[in-house]
Amino acid sequence: MDFWTGADPVRRADLLAAGVSGVEIRRALADRELIRLRRGVYLPAGPDGNVPAVTERAARHAVAVRGALCRLEPSVVVSHVSAAVLHGLDPWGIPLRRVHVTRARRTGGRVGADLHLHSAALEPDEIEVLDGVSVTSVPRTVADLARTVPFDRAVAVADAALRLPGVTPEDLCRAVGRGRRRPGNAAAERVIRFADGRSESAGESRSRVTIHRIGLPTPDLQRDVHDADGEWLARVDFWWDGDPPVVGEFDGEVKYGRMLRPGQSPGEVVFEEKRREDALRREGLGVARWTWSEIDDFATTAAHLRRLLD
C-alpha cells in the first residue's frame, strides 16, 4: 500500500478519512508496514518492516509533545530536547520521558512526571513555528541543551544542528552569548567551541569527545584518501597526519543504513567496507575501527590508536 510512505506519524482518523479501511490498517500493522506508537497513532515502517530505534523513539516523543500542548496554555514554546526532536536533531543519550516547554517568564518553572515547564526570556527571533507548533529556534535549542545536558550529548546535538542548511557556528555562538548570566553557560560555550558539523552522526560526535578526553591528537574529519596514482579510495571519518598517516572509522548501524543502495543487503555493505579497509592498508595507512559498544570501553581502541600514532 502507498498510503503510508512518508516518515511522519499518521493518525488512524486521517487514514480512515483518506479511504483506508480498518481492515487495511490492521493488516498493515500485522505486516509491519505500520508501527503503533500509541492508540490511534502509527509510524510508517521502512522496507524491512522496521524503523531505526532513534526514529521510533523520537516519533513517540513528538506524539507526546502534541498531546502535552493540548492541555497547556497557547503561549508556551516547545524547547530543549523536545524542540530538538521536532527539528529532527538526534537526541542521543538525552532522556525523553518529559516534554519540555518554555514560558516567557522569569519565574514559575516546574517539573512533573511527564512535563518540564521552563521559565526564561525568549526573543522573537528565537521562536519558530513548525507545523503549527511554536518551538525554539535551532540555535536557541542547542544553547538550552548545551547548558543542561552532559558535554558529549550536547556536542552530538550541536554537530547535528551544524549539518542543517543555514545554521552556522556564529548562530550558535550568538545564541549562547545571549545567556551569559544563565547557569551552565560556561559549559555551553565549551560545547559550541568543540562542535563540528563535519561529524556525520552521534556516534562520530561521541567518538570525537572520547578522543579528546583521553588526550589523543585532534583528528581531521571526513578526509578524502587517494592512492599513489591519484585514484580516489575512500572518505574516512578521522585522519591523523603522520608517517604513515592513520585513519579512524566509526562503524554504526545508522552509517551502514545510509550506505545501502537499492537492492543491497547490509552484509554486502560490510563486505565493501572490508575491501575498502584492505585498500587503505595497501597504501600503507594505519587503520583503526570501533563500534558503539567500544566507545563505552575505549581502552583497547585507544591503545591501538596510540601504537599507530607513535
TILUM-507484 format. One record per residue: residue in three letters; y, x, z of N, C-alpha, C in turn. Coordinates in steps of 0.02 Angstrom, whole numbers, padded with zeros to 5 digits, always signed. Atoms other than C-alpha are relative to their C-alpha. Layout:
residues N
alaYXZYXZYXZ;...
end
This chain:
residues 310
met-00060+00042+00000+00000+00000+00000+00062+00044+00000;asp-00061-00039+00002+00178+00057-00030+00056-00031+00041;phe-00051+00032-00042+00267-00050+00100+00027+00048+00052;trp-00019-00043-00056+00275+00094+00223-00006+00073-00019;thr+00003-00070+00022+00300+00255+00128+00056+00042+00029;gly-00055-00039-00029+00457+00305+00224-00022+00038+00061;ala+00014-00041-00059+00469+00418+00376+00027-00030+00064;asp-00031+00030-00059+00559+00298+00494-00044-00055+00029;pro+00037+00056-00030+00486+00172+00617+00017-00065-00036;val-00009+00065+00033+00463-00002+00545-00024-00055+00047;arg+00017+00055-00044+00459-00167+00639-00047-00049-00034;arg+00046+00050+00026+00322-00296+00618+00039-00057-00032;ala-00040+00055+00027+00455-00429+00592+00027+00016-00069;asp-00027-00020+00066+00530-00331+00447-00055+00000-00053;leu+00056+00001+00047+00359-00309+00366-00017-00071-00020;leu+00016+00069+00014+00323-00494+00381+00053-00031-00045;ala-00054+00027+00041+00494-00536+00309-00003+00026-00071;ala+00006-00029+00067+00456-00421+00162-00061-00025-00037;gly+00058+00029+00034+00299-00519+00123-00067+00031+00017;val+00063-00030-00022+00169-00411+00209-00033-00047+00050;ser+00034+00047-00045+00038-00519+00295-00024+00035+00063;gly+00028-00028-00061-00028-00495+00470-00066+00034-00012;val+00065-00031+00016-00199-00457+00396+00011+00069-00030;glu-00015-00065+00030-00124-00317+00291+00024+00051+00051;ile-00024-00045-00053-00036-00245+00443-00059+00024+00042;arg+00059-00020-00040-00198-00246+00544-00044+00049-00038;arg+00040-00045+00041-00290-00164+00400+00033+00069-00004;ala-00036-00064+00003-00155-00029+00386-00007+00038+00066;leu+00010-00033-00065-00171+00006+00573-00071+00027+00005;ala+00069-00022-00004-00360+00016+00560-00013+00060-00045;asp+00008-00055+00048-00347+00133+00409+00046+00059+00015;arg-00046-00054-00020-00217+00242+00498+00055+00010-00052;glu-00059-00004+00042-00086+00203+00366+00062-00012+00041;leu-00053+00011-00048+00022+00144+00510-00023+00023+00069;ile+00013-00021-00069+00032+00217+00686+00041-00045+00046;arg-00036+00044-00046+00077+00097+00827+00040+00041+00050;leu-00043-00034-00050+00225+00163+00928+00005-00042+00063;arg+00001+00047-00055+00238+00009+01038-00011-00069-00032;arg+00014+00067+00026+00207-00177+01020+00052-00019-00052;gly-00044+00023+00054+00280-00232+00853+00040+00054-00035;val-00036-00055+00032+00344-00059+00802-00050+00052-00023;tyr+00049-00046+00029+00249+00059+00687+00035+00059-00034;leu-00024-00058+00037+00269+00229+00606-00047+00013-00058;pro+00044-00016+00057+00204+00264+00430-00034+00068+00010;ala+00038-00062-00007+00068+00397+00433+00004+00041-00065;gly+00004-00043+00059+00050+00544+00315-00063-00013-00039;pro+00059+00011+00042-00082+00557+00179-00066+00014+00035;asp+00062-00015-00036-00208+00625+00305-00012-00050+00057;gly+00009+00050-00052-00188+00472+00418+00029+00019+00066;asn-00031-00021-00063-00087+00564+00549+00074+00014-00011;val-00069-00024+00002+00091+00609+00591+00003+00060+00046;pro-00006-00057-00046+00143+00776+00667+00017-00024+00070;ala-00011+00022-00069+00144+00764+00857+00074-00002+00016;val-00071+00000-00016+00327+00811+00865+00035-00059-00032;thr-00029+00058+00033+00369+00673+00740-00015-00064+00038;glu+00019+00060-00037+00272+00541+00835+00036-00003+00067;arg-00034-00003-00065+00347+00598+01000+00074-00019-00008;ala-00070+00015+00012+00523+00591+00929+00009-00073-00021;ala-00006+00069+00023+00492+00424+00844-00006-00049+00059;arg+00006+00042-00060+00434+00347+01008+00065+00001+00040;his-00062-00004-00039+00591+00410+01092+00057-00037-00036;ala-00052+00037+00037+00702+00341+00953-00006-00075+00011;val+00010+00071-00015+00624+00171+00982+00025-00016+00071;ala-00023+00010-00069+00657+00190+01169+00076+00000+00004;val-00074-00002+00000+00839+00234+01133+00028-00068-00020;arg-00026+00064+00023+00867+00073+01036-00015-00055+00052;gly+00015+00049-00052+00780-00026+01173+00049+00005+00058;ala-00046-00010-00056+00892+00051+01306+00070-00025-00017;leu-00068+00020+00019+01051+00016+01208+00009-00076+00004;cys-00005+00073-00003+01010-00170+01208+00023-00024+00068;arg-00018+00022-00067+01040-00176+01395+00059+00039+00030;leu-00057-00039-00023+01190-00058+01407+00064-00024-00032;glu-00065+00019+00028+01375-00085+01378+00010+00034-00067;pro-00008-00027+00068+01428-00057+01197+00037+00067-00003;ser-00042-00061+00003+01544+00088+01243-00040+00064+00011;val+00037-00062-00013+01404+00210+01288-00017+00034-00066;val+00016-00041+00059+01363+00351+01167-00065+00036+00013;val+00063-00037-00007+01187+00419+01142+00015+00074-00001;ser-00018-00070-00008+01190+00601+01195-00060+00043+00019;his+00050-00048-00024+01094+00757+01247-00063-00003-00044;val+00060-00005+00041+00911+00759+01192-00011-00063-00041;ser+00007+00061+00040+00917+00577+01135+00041+00005-00064;ala-00040-00011+00060+01058+00622+01015-00035+00051-00046;ala+00036-00050+00041+00957+00774+00957-00055-00034-00040;val+00053+00036+00035+00812+00659+00913+00029-00041-00057;leu-00029+00041+00053+00924+00540+00815+00029+00042-00057;his-00025-00045+00053+01000+00688+00721-00057+00036-00036;gly+00057-00033+00032+00824+00747+00676-00012+00071+00022;leu+00011-00067-00028+00830+00905+00783-00063+00000+00042;asp+00064-00005-00036+00663+00961+00854+00014+00009+00074;pro-00013-00005-00072+00666+00927+01042-00054+00040+00036;trp+00056-00037-00029+00533+01059+01077+00011+00015+00074;gly+00001-00018-00070+00493+01075+01261+00048-00038+00045;ile-00049+00038-00041+00629+00953+01319-00030-00068+00016;pro+00030+00065-00018+00565+00801+01416+00036-00058-00034;leu-00028+00059+00032+00589+00635+01328-00014-00063+00040;arg+00017+00059-00040+00543+00520+01471+00061-00044+00014;arg-00061+00039-00012+00725+00466+01492+00044-00001-00063;val-00052+00005+00051+00852+00403+01366+00065+00025+00031;his-00064-00029-00024+01016+00499+01383+00058-00032-00038;val-00062+00026+00029+01184+00416+01354+00059+00026+00041;thr-00061-00023-00034+01362+00467+01398+00052-00056-00003;arg-00056+00047-00006+01503+00356+01457+00063+00042+00011;ala-00061-00041-00002+01680+00423+01434+00039-00014+00065;arg-00033+00005-00065+01723+00426+01619-00012+00066+00037;arg+00008-00061-00040+01743+00565+01746-00055-00008+00052;thr+00051+00012-00052+01625+00485+01873-00042-00060-00020;gly+00042+00059+00012+01487+00357+01879-00066+00014-00033;gly+00064-00016+00029+01338+00451+01810-00057-00018+00047;arg+00058+00015-00042+01165+00406+01871-00064+00016-00038;val+00065-00016+00029+00983+00450+01841-00051-00051+00025;gly+00052+00048-00017+00847+00317+01837-00067+00022-00027;ala+00068-00017+00022+00663+00313+01793-00003+00013-00075;asp+00003-00008+00072+00695+00295+01607+00068+00006-00033;leu-00068-00006+00028+00883+00317+01587+00040+00051+00039;his-00048-00046-00030+01005+00459+01620+00068-00016-00028;leu-00067+00018+00020+01184+00398+01614+00048+00056+00022;his-00047-00055-00013+01307+00543+01600+00071-00028-00002;ser-00071+00016+00003+01493+00530+01632+00038+00063-00019;ala-00036-00060+00024+01602+00651+01533+00050-00022-00053;ala-00049+00014+00053+01753+00656+01419-00031+00011-00068;leu+00023-00006+00069+01717+00631+01235+00061-00006-00047;glu-00054+00003+00050+01841+00673+01097-00023-00043-00059;pro+00019+00042+00057+01847+00558+00945-00044+00035-00051;asp+00039-00036+00050+01777+00694+00832-00068+00022+00027;glu+00066-00015-00029+01628+00715+00950-00047-00060-00002;ile+00040+00060+00005+01562+00542+00910-00011-00018-00073;glu+00017+00023+00067+01471+00488+00752-00038-00067+00006;val+00039+00061+00002+01386+00326+00701-00058+00010-00048;leu+00060-00007+00041+01207+00339+00638-00038-00066+00002;asp+00037+00064+00004+01125+00178+00578+00025-00049+00052;gly-00030+00048-00046+01245+00078+00684+00000+00020+00073;val+00004-00024-00069+01219+00183+00841+00051+00055+00011;ser-00047-00054-00017+01358+00286+00921-00038+00057+00033;val+00038-00058-00022+01293+00461+00950+00046+00061+00000;thr-00041-00061+00000+01370+00628+00997-00013+00040-00063;ser+00007-00042+00060+01402+00744+00850-00050+00056+00012;val+00048-00055-00007+01281+00885+00815+00027+00056+00043;pro-00025-00054-00043+01395+01020+00889+00004-00021+00074;arg-00005+00022-00069+01429+00917+01046-00070-00007+00031;thr+00068+00006-00024+01243+00878+01062-00029+00068+00019;val+00025-00067-00015+01198+01062+01053+00034+00028+00062;ala-00036-00025-00059+01333+01105+01180-00025-00032+00064;asp+00026+00034-00059+01271+00973+01302-00068+00027+00021;leu+00067-00025-00016+01092+01034+01290+00002+00073+00021;ala-00003-00072-00018+01140+01218+01297+00023+00010+00072;arg-00022-00004-00070+01221+01183+01466-00054-00023+00049;thr+00042+00037-00047+01075+01086+01538-00075+00013-00007;val+00072-00012+00007+00905+01144+01472-00012+00075-00003;pro+00015-00071+00001+00816+01313+01479+00020+00034-00065;phe-00028-00039+00055+00877+01450+01363-00042-00007-00064;asp+00040+00000+00061+00729+01452+01243+00000-00068-00034;arg-00002+00067+00029+00732+01264+01219+00068-00014-00033;ala-00067+00009+00029+00920+01263+01191+00008+00040-00064;val-00005-00041+00061+00906+01404+01064-00036-00035-00058;ala+00037+00035+00054+00775+01305+00966+00041-00057-00029;val-00043+00055+00024+00894+01156+00956+00060+00028-00038;ala-00058-00030+00034+01043+01266+00910-00020+00028-00068;asp+00024-00026+00065+00943+01354+00774-00010-00057-00049;ala+00013+00058+00043+00888+01185+00705+00066-00030-00024;ala-00066+00027+00020+01069+01125+00705+00031+00042-00055;leu-00030-00045+00050+01124+01277+00606-00035-00004-00068;arg+00034+00011+00063+00995+01234+00474+00025-00062-00036;leu-00026+00061+00031+01083+01068+00441+00059+00017-00045;pro-00058-00012+00044+01206+01063+00296+00066-00014+00036;gly-00067+00012-00027+01385+01083+00352+00011+00019+00072;val-00007-00021-00070+01350+01143+00530+00004+00076+00002;thr-00012-00072-00001+01420+01318+00562-00001+00027+00072;pro-00006-00029-00067+01416+01439+00709+00068-00014+00031;glu-00067+00014-00026+01603+01409+00725+00003-00070+00030;asp+00001+00069-00027+01570+01223+00751-00031+00000+00069;leu+00033-00002-00065+01451+01261+00894+00044+00036+00052;cys-00045-00036-00046+01571+01388+00971+00057-00044+00023;arg-00057+00043-00016+01712+01262+00964-00022-00055+00049;ala+00025+00052-00044+01606+01127+01047-00011+00026+00071;val+00012-00030-00066+01554+01243+01188+00067+00019+00032;gly-00065-00021-00027+01732+01308+01207+00039-00056+00031;arg-00035+00057-00029+01795+01134+01244-00022-00015+00071;gly+00026+00015-00067+01690+01130+01401-00001+00060+00046;arg+00000-00062-00038+01739+01295+01481-00009-00010+00075;arg+00003+00011-00072+01752+01217+01653-00061-00041+00021;arg+00059+00041-00017+01590+01119+01644-00056+00044+00027;pro+00058-00039-00026+01437+01176+01743-00046+00019-00058;gly+00047-00023+00051+01319+01280+01637+00032+00026-00063;asn-00032-00020+00063+01449+01330+01508-00012+00074-00016;ala+00016-00071+00014+01415+01517+01529-00067+00006-00034;ala+00066-00001+00032+01233+01484+01486+00005-00026-00071;ala-00008+00027+00067+01288+01380+01337+00030+00053-00047;glu-00030-00052+00041+01394+01524+01273-00052+00051-00021;arg+00054-00047+00017+01241+01639+01280-00045-00030-00054;val+00042+00034+00050+01140+01511+01181+00033+00004-00069;ile-00035+00002+00065+01272+01498+01044+00004+00070-00030;arg-00002-00070+00026+01288+01688+01029-00068+00020-00028;phe+00067-00019+00020+01099+01701+01010-00025-00041-00060;ala+00026+00046+00051+01075+01555+00890+00003+00030-00070;asp+00003-00025+00068+01025+01593+00711-00038-00051-00042;gly+00030+00051+00042+00992+01461+00580-00054+00025-00047;arg+00053-00026+00043+00876+01578+00486-00069-00010+00031;ser+00064+00019-00031+00740+01536+00613-00019-00069-00027;glu+00017+00061+00037+00644+01401+00520-00040-00050+00040;ser+00038+00048-00041+00552+01317+00664+00011+00017+00073;ala-00005-00013-00072+00549+01300+00852-00043+00060+00019;gly+00043-00056-00016+00405+01424+00854+00033+00067-00016;glu-00036-00062+00016+00510+01556+00766+00058+00012+00048;ser-00054-00007-00049+00656+01521+00882-00027+00026+00066;arg+00029-00022-00063+00545+01540+01033-00025+00071-00004;ser+00022-00069+00010+00472+01699+00961+00058+00048+00007;arg-00060-00043-00005+00647+01773+00944+00020+00009+00073;val-00019-00005-00071+00685+01732+01126-00049+00046+00037;thr+00050-00042-00033+00522+01812+01183+00008+00073-00018;ile-00010-00069+00023+00551+01968+01078+00061+00030+00036;his-00061-00024-00034+00725+01983+01155-00014+00013+00074;arg+00010-00006-00072+00665+01956+01333-00043+00060+00019;ile+00043-00056-00018+00532+02091+01326+00029+00067-00022;gly-00035-00062+00015+00656+02218+01259-00017+00033-00066;leu+00013-00029+00066+00593+02244+01082+00064+00000-00042;pro-00059+00000+00043+00721+02288+00948+00010-00068-00034;thr-00015+00063+00034+00808+02140+00866-00022+00003-00073;pro+00023-00002+00070+00720+02100+00701+00048-00035-00047;asp-00032+00040+00052+00797+02043+00539-00045-00060-00013;leu+00038+00062+00010+00742+01868+00487-00003-00018-00073;gln+00011+00026+00068+00670+01796+00327+00016+00053-00053;arg-00011-00056+00047+00666+01962+00235-00048-00006-00059;asp+00042-00003+00060+00602+01965+00055-00030+00069-00006;val+00036-00063+00006+00471+02100+00027-00024+00008-00072;his+00022-00014+00068+00436+02181-00141-00047+00061+00000;asp+00044-00057+00003+00301+02303-00194+00036+00059-00034;ala-00030-00060+00027+00330+02477-00265+00027-00010-00070;asp-00023+00015+00068+00354+02403-00439+00056-00051-00002;gly-00054+00049-00003+00486+02282-00379-00022-00072-00003;glu+00025+00069+00003+00373+02129-00386+00002-00032+00069;trp-00006+00036-00063+00406+02000-00251-00069-00014+00029;leu+00063+00012-00034+00266+01990-00124+00004-00059+00048;ala-00002+00051-00052+00324+01879+00017+00070-00001+00032;arg-00057+00003-00045+00464+01822+00129-00030-00005+00070;val+00031-00004-00066+00421+01869+00308+00048-00025+00053;asp-00041+00029-00054+00481+01789+00469+00043+00052+00035;phe-00034-00052-00039+00527+01951+00559-00011+00068-00034;trp+00003-00066+00033+00565+02126+00493+00035+00051+00044;trp-00029-00057-00035+00594+02289+00584+00001+00060-00048;asp-00004-00062+00040+00657+02441+00487-00037+00055+00037;gly+00035-00056-00030+00555+02597+00516-00039+00038-00052;asp+00041-00040+00045+00436+02722+00441-00072+00000+00027;pro-00015+00053+00049+00339+02620+00399+00035-00059+00032;pro-00027+00062-00027+00430+02454+00418-00055-00043+00030;val+00047+00046-00034+00348+02320+00525+00022-00071-00014;val-00015+00071+00009+00337+02134+00488-00037-00040+00053;gly+00031+00046-00048+00300+01994+00609-00001-00070-00029;glu+00008+00067+00027+00236+01822+00565-00022-00048+00055;phe+00021+00053-00046+00230+01666+00674-00040-00051-00040;asp+00044+00048+00033+00086+01553+00624-00001-00065+00038;gly-00001+00065-00032+00115+01371+00666-00026-00053-00047;glu+00026+00054+00041+00037+01209+00606+00054-00030-00043;val-00055+00029+00039+00207+01144+00551+00015+00044-00060;lys-00014-00046+00055+00234+01300+00446-00052-00009-00055;tyr+00051+00009+00051+00067+01279+00358+00007-00067-00035;gly-00012+00065+00031+00107+01096+00329+00054+00002-00052;arg-00054-00008+00049+00268+01144+00241-00024+00035-00063;met+00022-00041+00056+00173+01264+00130-00051-00036-00045;leu+00051+00035+00039+00045+01136+00069+00029-00026-00065;arg-00017+00029+00064+00055+01096-00115-00044-00061-00011;pro+00041+00060+00012-00010+00929-00183-00072+00019-00016;gly+00071-00013+00012-00200+00930-00176-00027+00061+00034;gln+00022-00062-00032-00208+01090-00073-00020-00014+00072;ser+00024+00009-00068-00305+01099+00089+00031+00053+00046;pro-00024-00051-00047-00247+01189+00248-00040+00064-00004;gly+00041-00060+00005-00394+01308+00227+00021+00044-00058;glu-00022-00039+00058-00331+01360+00056+00066+00035+00016;val-00063-00032-00019-00159+01395+00129-00014+00060+00044;val+00017-00055-00044-00235+01503+00265-00028+00059-00041;phe+00029-00053+00042-00334+01599+00132+00056+00036-00038;glu-00055-00031+00036-00175+01628+00031+00042+00044+00047;glu-00037-00040-00049-00087+01689+00189-00037+00065+00014;lys+00039-00061-00012-00229+01812+00218+00008+00049-00059;arg-00010-00043+00059-00212+01878+00040+00070+00031+00001;arg-00068-00025-00004-00025+01895+00066+00004+00056+00052;glu-00001-00052-00052-00053+01993+00227-00033+00064-00026;asp+00033-00058+00028-00175+02108+00137+00046+00038-00047;ala-00047-00032+00046-00043+02141+00004+00054+00039+00037;leu-00050-00034-00040+00085+02186+00137-00028+00065+00029;arg+00031-00061-00028-00036+02308+00218-00010+00053-00054;arg+00010-00049+00054-00074+02389+00050+00065+00037-00016;glu-00064-00033+00010+00112+02427+00037+00019+00045+00058;gly-00012-00045-00056+00098+02523+00199+00039-00030+00058;leu-00038+00033-00053+00185+02395+00310-00045-00014+00060;gly+00035+00023-00059+00134+02364+00489+00008-00075+00006;val-00001+00073-00002+00090+02181+00515-00024-00025+00068;ala+00021+00034-00061+00083+02077+00674+00007-00075-00010;arg-00002+00074+00006+00043+01891+00682-00013-00029+00069;trp+00014+00034-00064+00045+01769+00827+00007-00075-00009;thr+00000+00073+00003+00025+01584+00863+00037-00027+00061;trp-00033+00032-00057+00098+01458+00986-00030+00024+00065;ser+00032-00018-00063-00031+01500+01119+00014+00072+00019;glu-00013-00071-00014+00003+01686+01103+00072+00013+00022;ile-00068-00007-00027+00189+01660+01136-00002-00010+00075;asp+00005+00013-00072+00139+01592+01306-00024+00062+00038;asp+00024-00062-00030+00050+01756+01342+00008+00055-00053;phe-00018-00044+00056+00136+01883+01230-00019+00073+00012;ala+00012-00070-00018+00073+02041+01315-00039+00037-00054;thr+00041-00035+00050-00061+02083+01186+00039+00010-00064;thr-00040-00006+00061+00053+02047+01038+00057+00050+00009;ala-00055-00047-00014+00196+02143+01120-00025+00072-00003;ala+00028-00068+00001+00084+02295+01145-00014+00021-00072;his+00013-00016+00070+00030+02286+00963+00065+00016-00038;leu-00064-00013+00033+00211+02275+00904+00029+00067+00021;arg-00027-00065-00024+00261+02423+01013-00036+00058-00033;arg+00038-00054+00033+00121+02529+00939+00024+00007-00073;leu-00022-00003+00070+00178+02483+00763+00070+00029-00006;leu-00069-00021+00003+00360+02518+00803+00011+00072+00023;asp-00006-00069-00025+00330+02687+00889-00004+00051-00057;
end
